[in-house]
């Protein structure tokens, strides 16, 4: 591994300023997050006889999983093969996928999908009872299962929530924001501190003591001004991991979904998603003159990988000086019945996709990077695991293939469950944290973080823009002090500043265009950049970046 010289941000906190815990509970395993990754880990841990506490930021069903429209990719058609699924994944990942992780995903995926069905998830079937399969961008075959047409995530979330709520061995802690990792005298994870509204002491800060901690907190889309992610996606898991000393990797690869519903120039926060499954069923993209522009841009046209489509849309927007392009779904048969959620979202915004062109634009959607893990979910901090979007298993490389995300949660949750069953150590008491920078960002600074990220670290990046973003974020970090009162608004703003700083540092360091990282000043890929960029926070709160060749593990044996 070699260090990379790039502009960086210093002075980020190594823990969040917060009162001492006023209450606590204990479990064998603490799972932070309640989407597909977290709830599957909880169910597998329970199957091993372990007690589980599931900590979730709002309600157990309020994360990103329920917003997933397209489906879950798995090889179920006899004419399809795991090898074909692996090739599609690696083509989308543009040279940065870890082959062993991809192999695990495509070979174990079908069995984990069947297990999800056994847990109660009902997917769409034909009259003979055969699962219906569709195709999405980057896939060479129909291998996407879906539920309720375009409500797959909602059905998956329902089934898993019901299963977890029915298990008395799972303690659900809702309306809880995780703060920092607790460790024992040997430096191993021993639980988390968290804030629960209305619980314990007046400020709600408490602790969950556990023999292992699994982060399944989802993504960081709220670091941008406009995103398809729900409000809870503020990068809390990655920020906690960095403060705890864990390595994050590939954070520069933020996937911008090509087709978010365009709501106007002032739209902020979560934007409605218009799934590419529409394009899988025949919808096409048009510019303002009504011309299709994807047909000549890629052999798969509208079904090219997401980074290709997002870049093509951005080029049209820059060429024509417009804020959006048009999705034409008028010829999709049975549109309202097949895609009821999308049609309802469009109609609520004053657009009827059955009769009208739909205005769409790219929006921040998915973090292909995250906390670096091995094939059983272990991070570089002993006792701390990560699963789902918060993790970087190596599956996605520089650009996630459509509908591999829910599959990744299923597959690696099962692997974490098996690891917990086999190697969970005895409990050890947590020790008081040592002295470390602990300032908070004033919540008013959150808007500057998100506006900076959208303007300078969005779908199209330049060296000068990234340098400007680094300077703005560094100024915010330099202003952290003890005057901001602890609370959810300040903690979220600080987590966003932390992940924004790490993401921007990596994007500035990677001087090439690869996958969903698009550098206008370095327009092509470079073989010497076929490396992962690992990020750490040093003792002074500075972001440090090092290069790591593909195929080189970063997680040492525990």
C-alpha positions in Angstrom: 0.0 0.0 0.0 1.2 3.5 -0.8 0.2 6.9 0.6 -1.5 9.3 -1.8 -0.8 13.0 -1.6 -4.0 15.1 -1.9 -5.7 17.9 -0.3 -7.3 16.8 2.9 -9.5 17.9 5.8 -8.1 18.0 9.4 -9.6 18.4 12.8 -12.5 16.0 12.4 -13.8 14.6 15.7 -12.6 11.2 16.9 -15.8 11.0 19.0 -19.1 12.9 19.2 -19.6 15.3 22.0 -22.3 13.7 24.1 -23.3 13.2 27.8 -22.3 10.0 29.5 -24.8 7.2 29.0 -27.7 7.4 31.5 -29.0 3.9 30.9 -28.0 0.7 29.2 -29.1 -2.7 28.0 -27.2 -5.8 27.0 -27.3 -8.4 24.2 -25.0 -10.9 22.6 -25.1 -8.9 19.3 -26.0 -5.3 18.7 -27.2 -4.6 15.1 -27.4 -1.0 14.1 -29.9 -0.6 11.3 -33.1 -2.3 10.3 -33.1 -2.7 6.5 -32.6 -5.9 4.7 -29.0 -6.2 5.9 -29.6 -5.5 9.6 -32.8 -7.6 10.0 -31.3 -10.6 8.1 -28.2 -10.5 10.4 -30.6 -10.4 13.4 -32.6 -13.4 12.1 -29.4 -15.4 11.5 -28.0 -14.5 14.9 -31.2 -15.6 16.5 -31.1 -18.9 14.6 -27.7 -19.5 16.3 -29.3 -18.9 19.7 -27.8 -15.5 20.3 -29.7 -12.6 21.8 -29.9 -9.5 19.6 -30.6 -5.8 20.1 -31.6 -4.0 16.9 -31.0 -0.3 17.1 -32.8 1.8 14.4 -32.9 5.5 13.8 -36.6 6.1 13.3 -39.0 3.1 13.0 -37.9 -0.4 12.2 -39.4 -0.1 8.7 -38.1 3.4 7.9 -34.8 2.8 6.1 -33.7 2.6 2.5 -34.9 -1.0 1.9 -38.6 -0.1 1.6 -37.8 2.5 -1.1 -36.2 -0.1 -3.4 -38.4 -0.3 -6.5 -36.6 -2.6 -9.0 -36.0 -5.9 -7.3 -33.3 -8.5 -6.4 -30.9 -9.9 -8.9 -30.4 -13.7 -8.7 -29.8 -16.5 -11.2 -33.1 -18.4 -11.3 -33.6 -19.0 -15.1 -32.1 -22.3 -16.3 -30.8 -20.4 -19.3 -28.9 -18.0 -17.1 -25.6 -18.8 -15.2 -23.7 -17.4 -12.1 -20.8 -16.8 -14.5 -22.9 -14.5 -16.6 -24.1 -12.7 -13.5 -20.5 -12.3 -12.3 -19.4 -11.0 -15.7 -22.2 -8.4 -15.7 -21.2 -7.3 -12.2 -17.5 -7.0 -13.0 -18.2 -5.1 -16.3 -20.3 -2.6 -14.3 -17.6 -2.4 -11.6 -14.9 -1.4 -14.2 -12.0 -3.3 -12.9 -12.4 -2.7 -9.1 -14.6 -5.6 -8.1 -13.1 -8.2 -5.9 -13.6 -11.5 -7.8 -13.9 -13.7 -4.6 -16.7 -11.4 -3.3 -18.5 -11.4 -6.6 -18.3 -15.2 -6.7 -19.8 -15.5 -3.3 -22.6 -13.1 -4.3 -23.7 -14.8 -7.5 -23.4 -18.4 -6.2 -25.0 -18.0 -2.8 -27.6 -15.4 -3.9 -30.3 -17.8 -5.3 -30.3 -19.8 -2.0 -30.5 -16.7 0.1 -33.4 -15.4 -2.0 -35.3 -18.6 -1.5 -34.7 -18.3 2.3 -36.2 -14.8 2.1 -39.2 -16.3 0.5 -39.4 -18.8 3.3 -39.3 -15.9 5.8 -42.5 -14.7 4.1 -41.6 -12.4 1.3 -44.1 -12.7 -1.6 -42.7 -11.9 -5.1 -44.6 -11.5 -8.3 -45.4 -14.8 -10.1 -47.3 -15.8 -13.2 -50.5 -17.9 -13.2 -48.5 -21.1 -13.0 -46.7 -19.8 -9.9 -43.3 -19.2 -11.5 -41.4 -16.2 -10.3 -41.6 -13.4 -12.9 -38.2 -12.1 -13.9 -37.3 -8.7 -15.5 -34.2 -7.1 -16.8 -32.4 -3.9 -15.7 -29.4 -1.9 -16.8 -26.2 -3.8 -17.2 -27.8 -7.2 -17.0 -27.4 -9.6 -20.0 -30.4 -11.7 -18.9 -33.8 -11.4 -17.1 -32.8 -12.2 -13.5 -34.6 -9.5 -11.4 -37.4 -10.7 -9.1 -39.8 -8.1 -8.0 -42.9 -7.7 -5.8 -46.0 -5.5 -6.2 -44.7 -4.5 -9.6 -42.3 -1.8 -8.4 -42.7 -2.2 -4.6 -40.1 -4.9 -3.9 -38.4 -3.1 -1.1 -41.7 -2.5 0.7 -42.6 -6.2 0.6 -39.1 -7.3 1.7 -39.2 -4.9 4.6 -42.7 -6.1 5.6 -41.7 -9.7 5.7 -38.5 -9.2 7.6 -40.1 -6.8 10.1 -42.8 -9.3 10.8 -40.3 -12.1 11.3 -38.2 -10.0 13.7 -41.1 -8.6 15.7 -42.3 -12.2 16.2 -39.1 -13.2 17.8 -38.9 -12.5 21.6 -35.1 -12.9 21.5 -34.8 -9.6 19.5 -35.0 -6.3 21.4 -36.0 -3.5 19.1 -34.7 0.0 20.0 -36.5 2.5 17.7 -36.0 6.2 17.4 -32.3 5.7 18.2 -29.3 7.5 16.6 -26.1 5.6 17.1 -23.2 7.8 18.3 -19.9 6.0 18.9 -18.4 2.6 19.4 -17.6 1.2 22.8 -14.5 -0.9 23.2 -13.0 -3.2 25.8 -9.4 -3.0 27.2 -8.1 -5.0 24.2 -9.6 -2.5 21.7 -12.4 -4.9 20.6 -16.0 -3.6 20.0 -18.1 -3.9 23.2 -21.2 -2.0 22.2 -22.3 1.4 21.2 -23.5 4.7 22.7 -26.8 6.0 21.3 -29.5 8.6 21.7 -33.1 7.4 22.1 -35.8 10.0 22.2 -37.6 9.9 25.5 -35.6 7.1 27.1 -33.4 7.0 30.2 -31.9 10.3 31.3 -33.3 13.6 30.1 -31.1 13.7 27.0 -31.8 10.1 26.0 -28.2 9.0 25.7 -27.6 5.4 26.7 -25.5 2.4 25.8 -26.0 -1.1 24.3 -23.4 -3.5 25.6 -22.7 -6.4 23.3 -20.1 -9.1 22.4 -20.2 -7.9 18.7 -21.5 -4.9 16.9 -22.9 -5.1 13.3 -23.3 -1.8 11.4 -26.1 -1.9 8.9 -26.9 1.8 8.8 -27.4 2.1 5.0 -26.0 4.9 2.9 -25.0 8.5 3.0 -27.1 10.1 0.3 -28.2 13.0 2.5 -24.6 14.4 2.1 -26.0 15.8 -1.2 -28.7 18.4 -1.6 -30.8 16.1 -3.7 -30.9 12.3 -3.3 -33.2 9.3 -3.7 -32.2 8.3 -0.1 -34.6 8.8 2.9 -33.8 11.4 5.5 -32.2 8.9 7.9 -29.3 8.2 5.4 -26.7 10.6 6.9 -23.7 8.3 6.8 -23.8 7.6 10.5 -22.2 4.1 10.2 -19.3 5.1 8.1 -18.6 8.2 10.3 -18.8 6.0 13.5 -16.4 3.5 11.9 -13.9 6.1 10.9 -13.9 7.6 14.4 -13.4 4.1 15.8 -10.3 3.6 13.6 -11.9 1.5 10.9 -10.8 1.7 7.2 -13.3 3.0 4.6 -12.6 2.3 1.0 -14.0 3.3 -2.5 -16.0 6.2 -1.0 -15.5 8.3 -4.2 -17.8 5.9 -6.1 -21.2 7.4 -5.5 -23.8 6.1 -7.9 -26.1 8.7 -9.2 -29.3 7.1 -10.3 -30.0 8.3 -13.8 -33.7 8.8 -13.5 -34.9 10.6 -10.4 -38.2 12.5 -10.9 -37.3 16.1 -11.6 -39.3 18.3 -9.2 -37.8 21.7 -10.1 -34.6 23.7 -9.5 -35.2 24.2 -5.8 -35.9 20.6 -4.9 -33.9 19.4 -1.9 -33.7 16.2 0.2 -35.3 12.9 -0.9 -36.5 12.9 -4.5 -38.8 10.2 -6.0 -37.1 7.4 -7.9 -38.2 6.4 -11.4 -36.8 2.8 -11.5 -34.8 1.6 -14.5 -37.1 -1.4 -14.5 -39.3 1.0 -16.7 -36.5 1.0 -19.2 -36.3 -2.7 -18.9 -39.9 -2.9 -20.1 -39.3 -0.5 -23.0 -39.2 3.1 -21.8 -36.7 5.3 -23.6 -34.9 8.5 -22.9 -35.4 11.6 -25.0 -33.8 15.1 -25.2 -35.8 18.3 -25.4 -36.2 17.8 -29.2 -37.7 14.4 -28.7 -34.6 12.5 -29.9 -33.4 9.3 -28.3 -29.8 9.8 -27.2 -28.9 6.5 -25.7 -29.3 4.4 -28.8 -25.9 5.5 -30.2 -24.2 6.0 -26.8 -23.9 2.3 -25.7 -24.7 -1.1 -27.2 -27.3 -1.7 -24.4 -28.8 1.8 -25.1 -31.2 2.7 -22.1 -30.1 -0.5 -20.4 -26.5 0.4 -20.1 -24.9 0.5 -16.6 -26.1 3.3 -14.5 -22.9 5.3 -14.7 -23.1 5.3 -18.5 -26.7 6.5 -18.5 -26.1 9.1 -15.9 -23.1 10.5 -17.8 -25.1 10.5 -21.1 -27.9 12.4 -19.4 -25.5 14.9 -17.9 -23.9 15.5 -21.2 -27.2 16.3 -22.8 -28.1 18.6 -19.9 -24.7 20.5 -20.4 -25.1 20.5 -24.2 -28.6 22.0 -24.1 -28.3 24.0 -20.9 -31.3 22.2 -19.3 -32.0 20.8 -15.9 -33.6 17.5 -17.0 -34.3 15.1 -19.9 -37.4 13.1 -20.6 -38.3 9.5 -20.0 -40.9 8.2 -22.5 -42.8 5.3 -20.9 -46.0 5.7 -22.9 -45.5 2.6 -24.9 -44.9 0.3 -21.9 -47.8 -2.1 -21.8 -49.9 -2.1 -18.6 -47.9 0.7 -17.2 -50.1 1.7 -14.3 -50.6 -1.9 -13.2 -47.0 -2.9 -13.5 -45.5 0.2 -11.9 -48.2 1.6 -9.5 -45.7 3.3 -7.1 -43.9 5.2 -9.9 -47.2 6.2 -11.6 -48.6 7.5 -8.2 -45.4 9.5 -7.5 -45.5 11.0 -10.9 -49.1 11.9 -10.8 -48.6 13.5 -7.3 -46.1 15.7 -9.0 -48.5 16.6 -11.8 -47.2 14.3 -14.5 -49.1 11.3 -15.9 -46.6 8.9 -17.3 -49.3 7.0 -19.1 -49.9 10.0 -21.3 -47.0 12.4 -20.7 -43.2 12.4 -20.9 -41.6 12.3 -17.4 -38.9 14.8 -16.5 -35.9 13.0 -15.0 -32.4 13.9 -13.8 -29.6 12.0 -12.1 -29.6 12.2 -8.2 -27.3 10.7 -5.6 -28.5 7.2 -5.0 -26.0 4.6 -3.7 -22.6 4.4 -2.1 -20.6 1.7 -3.7 -17.9 2.2 -1.1 -18.1 2.0 2.7 -16.3 0.4 5.6 -13.9 -2.2 4.2 -14.8 -5.8 5.1 -13.7 -9.3 4.4 -16.0 -12.1 3.1 -17.6 -12.6 6.5 -18.3 -8.9 7.2 -15.4 -8.2 9.5 -14.0 -4.6 9.5 -10.5 -3.6 10.5 -11.7 -3.1 14.1 -12.0 -6.4 16.0 -15.6 -7.2 17.0 -17.0 -4.6 14.5 -18.9 -5.9 11.4 -20.5 -4.1 8.6 -23.2 -5.3 6.2 -25.2 -3.7 3.3 -24.6 -0.3 1.9 -22.5 0.9 4.8 -20.0 -1.9 3.9 -17.5 -2.3 1.1 -17.3 -6.0 0.4 -15.7 -5.5 -3.0 -18.8 -6.7 -4.9 -19.6 -3.4 -6.5 -16.3 -2.0 -7.6 -16.5 1.4 -9.2 -20.2 1.1 -10.0 -22.9 -1.1 -8.5 -24.9 -3.3 -10.9 -28.6 -2.7 -10.6 -30.4 -4.8 -8.0 -27.2 -6.3 -6.6 -27.6 -4.3 -3.4 -30.5 -6.1 -1.8 -28.8 -9.4 -2.8 -25.6 -8.3 -1.2 -27.5 -7.7 2.1 -29.0 -11.1 2.0 -25.8 -13.0 1.2 -23.4 -11.3 3.5 -25.9 -11.1 6.4 -25.9 -14.9 6.3 -22.1 -15.0 6.3 -22.0 -12.7 9.3 -24.5 -14.8 11.1 -22.4 -17.9 10.6 -19.3 -16.1 11.8 -21.1 -14.8 14.9 -22.3 -18.3 15.7 -18.8 -19.8 15.4 -16.5 -17.1 16.8 -18.3 -14.8 19.2 -16.0 -14.2 22.2 -17.1 -13.9 25.9 -18.4 -10.5 26.9 -15.8 -8.0 28.3 -16.5 -4.7 30.0 -16.2 -1.5 28.0 -13.5 1.0 29.0 -13.9 4.8 29.2 -12.8 6.4 25.9 -9.5 8.2 25.9 -9.1 11.9 25.2 -9.8 12.7 21.6 -11.1 15.7 19.5 -14.9 15.8 20.1 -16.3 19.0 18.6 -19.6 19.3 16.8 -20.6 21.1 13.6 -23.3 23.7 14.2 -26.5 22.4 12.5 -26.6 25.5 10.4 -23.5 24.3 8.7 -25.2 21.3 7.3 -26.6 23.2 4.3 -23.1 24.3 3.3 -21.9 20.7 3.4 -24.7 19.5 1.1 -24.6 22.4 -1.3 -20.8 22.1 -1.6 -21.1 18.3 -2.3 -23.8 18.8 -4.9 -22.0 21.6 -6.7 -18.4 20.3 -6.6 -18.5 16.6 -5.8 -21.5 15.5 -7.8 -21.9 13.4 -10.9 -19.3 15.6 -12.8 -16.1 16.5 -11.0 -13.0 18.5 -11.7 -9.7 19.0 -9.9 -10.4 22.7 -9.3 -13.9 22.0 -8.0 -12.7 19.3 -5.7 -10.0 21.6 -4.3 -12.7 24.2 -3.7 -14.9 21.6 -1.9 -11.9 20.5 0.2 -11.3 24.1 1.3 -14.9 24.7 2.3 -15.1 21.4 4.2 -11.7 22.1 5.9 -13.0 25.5 7.0 -16.0 23.9 8.6 -13.9 21.3 10.4 -11.6 24.1 11.6 -14.6 25.8 13.2 -15.7 22.8 15.3 -15.7 23.7 19.0 -17.5 22.9 22.2 -20.2 25.6 21.9 -22.6 23.5 19.9 -25.0 21.7 22.3 -25.1 17.9 21.8 -28.2 16.8 20.0 -29.4 14.9 16.9 -29.1 17.9 14.6 -25.5 18.5 15.6 -24.6 14.9 15.5 -26.0 14.4 12.1 -24.3 17.5 10.7 -21.0 16.3 12.1 -21.4 12.8 10.6 -22.2 14.4 7.2 -19.1 16.6 7.5 -17.0 13.5 8.3 -18.2 11.4 5.4 -18.2 14.4 3.0 -14.6 15.1 3.9 -13.5 11.5 3.4 -15.4 11.2 0.1 -14.0 14.4 -1.3 -10.4 13.5 -0.3 -10.7 10.2 -2.2 -12.3 11.9 -5.2 -9.6 14.5 -5.3 -6.9 11.8 -5.1 -8.3 9.6 -7.9 -7.1 11.3 -11.1 -9.0 9.3 -13.6 -12.6 8.6 -14.7 -13.8 5.2 -13.7 -17.3 3.9 -13.1 -19.4 6.5 -11.3 -16.4 8.7 -10.5 -16.3 11.1 -13.4 -13.3 13.5 -13.6 -13.7 16.0 -16.5 -10.0 16.9 -16.2 -9.0 13.2 -16.4 -11.6 11.8 -18.9 -10.4 8.2 -19.2 -9.5 5.3 -17.0 -5.8 4.7 -16.1 -4.4 1.3 -15.4 -2.2 2.6 -12.5 -5.4 3.7 -10.8 -6.9 0.2 -10.8 -6.5 0.3 -7.0 -8.7 0.8 -4.0 -8.3 4.1 -2.0 -8.4 3.3 1.7 -9.3 6.1 4.1 -8.5 6.5 7.8 -8.8 9.2 10.4 -5.6 9.8 12.2 -5.3 10.7 15.9 -5.7 14.4 15.0 -8.8 13.9 13.0 -7.1 14.2 9.6 -8.3 12.1 6.6 -5.4 10.0 5.3 -5.6 8.1 2.0 -3.6 5.1 0.7 -3.6 3.0 -2.4 -4.3 -0.7 -2.3 -4.1 -3.0 -5.3 -7.2 -5.0 -6.2 -7.0 -8.5 -4.7 -5.0 -7.3 -1.6 -6.9 -7.8 1.6 -7.1 -4.9 4.1 -8.8 -6.7 7.0 -6.2 -8.7 9.1 -7.2 -11.9 10.8 -8.9 -11.3 14.1 
